[in-house]
């Protein structure tokens, strides 16, 4: 029996820039939280439910981004002790919490907006529009910073924070529209209607942020990975008779893992086969962390020799002695 374990220093499936992500999250946290406080004061003074809803959105996003920042720092810690994979799953949990917070926030905004629709209040439209423009600039700066940090990687934690901040930009744009409609036409109902539309957009954009972490925690195969094809490729390697217990899952963003059991012919060079299998998994599927177990197929027919056959085993010349009498 032979075991192979491959863990290359890098991961081919979109390894993110952790340091860049932390810098972008820190900048976004400062901008989002600071502007959220200013919006809360402005919304109270102007009597705008859309502005107050947007301020709540910004402040809750500050909490979510803070959580993402803590998770991003923990992910960088080395594995050790009982945490053999380190803190990688913290990133996935943070993304799931962020997605659930977004959905809860969307529901809260929708309830407040529906309540205001029944009796629209007069709001300060010009002040709303001004706050909305500043919000687009502040949150937009955070979005740009996170997009640059994200690059070609698929950092689920950073994507959660990015969705939060992008939703803030949409909410601020809605506040601008509501303010302009109130100034131009005196249409006070625009304020709760915009808030309701923003809540729907937030909920829709948050669904994938909940579904993907749940999928990872349930250890489904990574998106785009053809498990059947991996099995077919391994079964086609020289000497392989069967492929068993093939598992592919995601530890954290950019870190996919695979384990498999190969049954081979007795004459197979197991060490050479291990290297071939690891190379195929890495080059064809981008998985650099693999654990492979190789067993020899012992189901060959038993050879029966006739009496006097030259190839038959030689008869024992010494009597067998029980182990307790040796």
N, C-alpha and C positions, 0 to 999 in steps of 0.2 A: 504494500500500500504506500502511496506517495501523496504528499500534500504540497500544493503550491499556493503561495500567498504573494500577491503583487500589490504594492501600494506606492505608486510613483509620487514624486513631490508635488506635481501639479495635477489638476483635473481638467479634462478636455471639454467638459460640457459647461462652457460659459462661466468660468471662475470669476467672481466679482472682485473689484478693487475695494478692499475693506477700509483702508485708510482714507481713500477719497470719499467713501460713503459716510464715514464718521464726520469728516469735515463738512460735508454738505448737510448732514442732519443737524449738526450744531448750529450752522448758520440759519437753517430753516426754523429751528426751535426758537431762536431769539426773535426772528422776524414775526413768526406766527403768534407767539405768546404776547409780544409787545403790542402788536396791532389788534389782537383780540380784546385786550383790556381797553384800548382806545375806542373800539367799536361798541363795547358794552356801555360805556359812558355816553357815547354819541347816540346810540339807539334809544337809551332811556330818555335823553333830552329831546330827541326828535319824535318819539312815539312810534318808531318803526319796528314792526314785528320782523320784517325781513332783515333789518340791520341787527336786531338783537339775536335772531336765529343765526345769522352769519358770525356774530361775535362768539356765541356758544360753540359754533362749529370750529372756529379758530382756536378757542381755548381747549376744547376737547382734543383737537388735532395736536396742540402743544403737548398734551399728556401722552397721546399716541406716539408722537415723534420722540418724546423723551424715553418711552418704553423701547422704541426701535433703536435709539442710541445706546441704551444699556445693553440690549441684545447684541448690537454690533460689536461692542467692546468685549462681551463675554465670548463671542464666537472666536475671537483672536487668541483666547487662552489655550495653552497646550493641553493635550490629552494626558491623563495620568490617573493612577489609582483605580478606583472603580469607574471613573468616567473615561472609558476606553476610546470613545469617540469625541471626547471633549465636550464643549457646550454647544455644538452645532445645532441641536434641535431647539435651543432657546430662540433662535432666529425664526423658526417655523411657528413656534407658539406665539411669539410677538406678532407675527403677521396675522395669525388667526384672531388674536385679541383685537388687533386694529380693525380687521374686517367686521367683527361683531360690534365694535364701538361705532363704526360708520353706519351700520344698519340701524342700531339703536338711536343714533343721532337723527337719521333720516325720519324715523318714526316720530320722534319728539317734535321735529320741525313741522311735519305734516299735521300733527294734532293741533299745534299752535296756529298754523295757517288756516286750517279748516274752522277753528273757533273764531278767528278774526273775520273770515269771509261773511259770517252771518251779520256782523255789524262793523263794516270797515270804518276805521278811524282816520281822522285827518293827520297827515304826516308831513314832515318838513322835506319836501322832495329835493330841493337844491342841496341841502346838507347830506341827504342820503346819497345822491349822485357823487358828491365830492368824496365821501367816505368810500364809496364803491371804487372810484378811480384809484385812490391810495391803496386799497386792498388788492386790486389787480396788480399794482406795481410791487407791493411787498411780497405777496404770495407768488407772483410770477418769478421774482428773483430766486425764491426757494426752489421752484420747479426747474428752472434753468440749471441751478447748481446740482440738483439731484440727477437730472438727465445727463449732465456731463460726467458725474461720478459713476453713473450706471454703465455708460459705454455699451459694449457688446455683451456684458454679463447679464445674468438673470437673477439678481439678488432679490429674493422674495420679500425680505424685510424692508429693503429700500423701496421696492415697488409699492408696498403698503403705505409707507410715508408719502411717496410720490402721489398716490391716488388721493390721499387725504388733502394734500396741498393743492392738487389740481382741482379738486372739488371746491376748495376755498376760492380759487380763481373764478370758477363758474358762479359760485354764490355771490361774489363781489360784482361780477358782470350783471347778475340778476338784480342786485341792489341798484346799480346804475340805471338799468332799464326801468325799474319801478319808480325811481326818483324822477326820471325824465318824463314818464307818463303822467305822474302826479303834477309836475310843474306845467306841462303842456296842456293837459286836458282835465286836470283836477280829478283824475280817476284814482280814488283811494284804494279801490279793490285790487289795483295792480300790485300793491305791496304784499298781501297774503297770497295772491296767485303766483307771483314769482317765487315766494318762499316754498310753496307747494311743489312747483316745477323743479326747484333745486333739490328738494327732498327725494323726488323720484329719480333724478339723475344720480344722486349719491348712492341710493340703494342699488340701482342697476349696476353701477361701476364697482360696487363692493362685493358682488356675488362671487366673482372669481377669486377674490382675496380670502374668502371663507372656504370655497370648494377645494382649492389647490392645497392649502395646508392640511385639510382633513384627509385628502387623498394621500399625501405624504405620510401622515401619522398612521394611516391604515396600511402603509407600506405597499401601495400599488406600484407597478412598474412605472418609471418616469415617462412623461409625455413624449411620444415620438419613438419610444423604444419598442422594437418588435421582438418580443420574447421568443416566439416560435421560430423566428429567423435565426436568433442566436443559437437555439438548440439545434437547428438544421446545420448551421456552420460548424458547430462543435462535433456533431455526429459524423460529418464528412471528413474529419481529420484522420490521417492514417492510423490504423490500429484501434480506433474507437468502435465499440460494438453497441453501446447504449449510453444515453444521457439521462440522468435522474436528478431530481431535487434541484432544478434550476430556479434560482430566485434572483430578482433584480429589484433594487429599491433605492430610495434617496435618503441619505443621512441628513444633508442640509444643502443649501443652494450650491451648485457646482460640484457636489460630492455624491456621485452615484456608486453603488456597490453591487457586487455579484458574487454568488456562491453556486457551485455546481458539483455534481458527482459523476465521474466518467468511469465506465466499465470497459476495459481494453483487453485485447488478445494477449495471451501469455508471452508472446515473443516481442511485445512492444517495448521500446525504450521509453520508460515512463518520464524520465527527466527531460528528454527531448520533446516529448508530447506536452509536458507542462509549459515549456517555453513557447511552443507553437500555439497552444490554446490562449495563453496570456497575450501573445502578440496579436492574435486574431481579435480578441475581445477589445484590446486597446485601439488597434488601428481601424477596425471596421465599425465599432460601436462607441468609441470614445470613453470607455469605462476603464479607469486605471486602478481601481481597487477591487481585486478579485481574489477569491479563495476557492481553490480547485482541489478536489479529492479524487485520486485515481486508484481504482481497484482492478485486480486481474480477474478475468472471467474464468471461473473454476468449473464451468459446466461442460468441459470436454468429456467425451465418452471414456469409460474405464476400459483399458485394454486387457483382454482375457488371453492368457497364453496356454497353449497345449503342453502336455507333459513332454519334456525333452526339448522344448523350443529354445534355441540359442539366446533369444532376447529375454527369456523369462528371468525373474529375480532368482539369485542363488539361494538354496535352502540354508536356514540358520544352522550353524554347527554347534552352537552353545545353547543350553536350555535357558528359557526365560525365568528370571528370578523376580518374585513379587517385590515391589518397592520397600515394604516394611521388613524384608529379610536381607536387603542389600547392605 
